[in-house]
Amino acid sequence: GAYIHRMPPSTVNTAAQGGARTVRIQVLTPPSVLNRAGQKQLVKEATEIVARIAGDPTQAGRTWVLLTEAAEGGWGIAGTAFGREEFAALAKKG
């Protein structure tokens, strides 16, 4: 699951410049779902998607991707606490 936090440019600053137009993406997964290669690939692809949607290749340098492992069943959507079992069921549907 992913939730994109849209933040007004005036709320984000860096040491190099004010109003950096930063995008922050947080991806929640069950524990140990992604190995190191999967983490790298997910961060790369998410960053590329944001830069493409923004129509600005320099956006990649202002895109933060946070990978968070939630406790098994420790987060949910629409009344369902998601963990390995629920994700496996979703994968079978796809």
C-alpha positions in Angstrom: 0.0 0.0 0.0 1.1 3.5 -0.6 -0.1 6.9 0.5 1.3 10.1 -1.1 1.4 13.1 1.2 0.9 16.2 -0.8 2.5 19.2 0.9 2.5 22.8 -0.1 5.9 23.9 -1.2 5.9 26.6 1.5 6.0 23.8 4.2 9.1 22.1 3.0 12.6 23.6 3.1 16.1 22.3 2.7 19.5 23.7 3.7 20.2 24.5 0.1 16.9 26.3 -0.7 13.5 27.2 0.6 10.4 25.9 -1.0 12.0 22.7 -2.4 8.8 21.2 -3.9 9.6 17.9 -2.2 7.4 14.8 -2.7 7.4 12.2 0.1 6.1 8.7 -0.6 5.6 6.2 2.2 5.2 2.5 1.3 3.9 0.1 4.0 4.6 -3.6 3.8 4.3 -6.6 6.1 7.7 -7.5 7.7 10.4 -9.0 5.4 8.3 -8.8 2.2 11.0 -6.9 0.4 14.6 -8.1 0.1 17.3 -5.5 -0.5 17.0 -5.8 -4.3 13.2 -5.3 -4.0 13.7 -2.2 -1.8 16.1 -0.7 -4.3 13.7 -1.5 -7.2 10.7 -0.1 -5.5 12.4 3.2 -4.5 13.8 3.6 -8.1 10.4 2.9 -9.7 8.4 5.1 -7.3 10.9 8.0 -7.9 10.7 7.6 -11.7 6.9 7.6 -11.6 6.8 10.8 -9.6 9.3 12.6 -11.9 7.3 11.4 -15.0 4.0 12.6 -13.6 5.6 15.9 -12.6 7.0 16.3 -16.1 10.2 17.4 -14.5 13.2 15.0 -14.4 14.8 17.1 -11.7 11.9 16.1 -9.4 13.7 12.8 -8.8 16.2 14.6 -6.6 13.4 16.0 -4.5 11.5 12.8 -4.1 11.8 10.9 -0.8 10.6 7.3 -0.5 10.1 5.8 3.0 9.8 2.1 3.2 8.1 1.1 6.4 7.5 -2.5 7.7 4.2 -2.6 9.6 3.7 -5.4 12.2 1.9 -8.4 10.8 -1.7 -7.2 10.5 -0.6 -3.8 12.0 -2.3 -1.6 9.4 -5.5 -1.8 7.4 -7.7 -0.4 4.7 -11.5 -0.5 4.5 -11.8 -2.6 7.7 -9.2 -5.2 6.8 -6.0 -5.6 8.8 -3.4 -6.5 6.1 -0.7 -9.1 6.5 0.8 -11.9 4.5 -2.5 -13.9 4.3 -4.5 -10.9 3.0 -1.8 -10.0 0.4 -1.6 -13.6 -0.8 -5.3 -13.5 -1.4 -5.0 -10.2 -3.3 -2.2 -11.7 -5.4 -4.3 -14.7 -6.4 -7.1 -12.3 -7.6 -4.7 -10.4 -9.8 
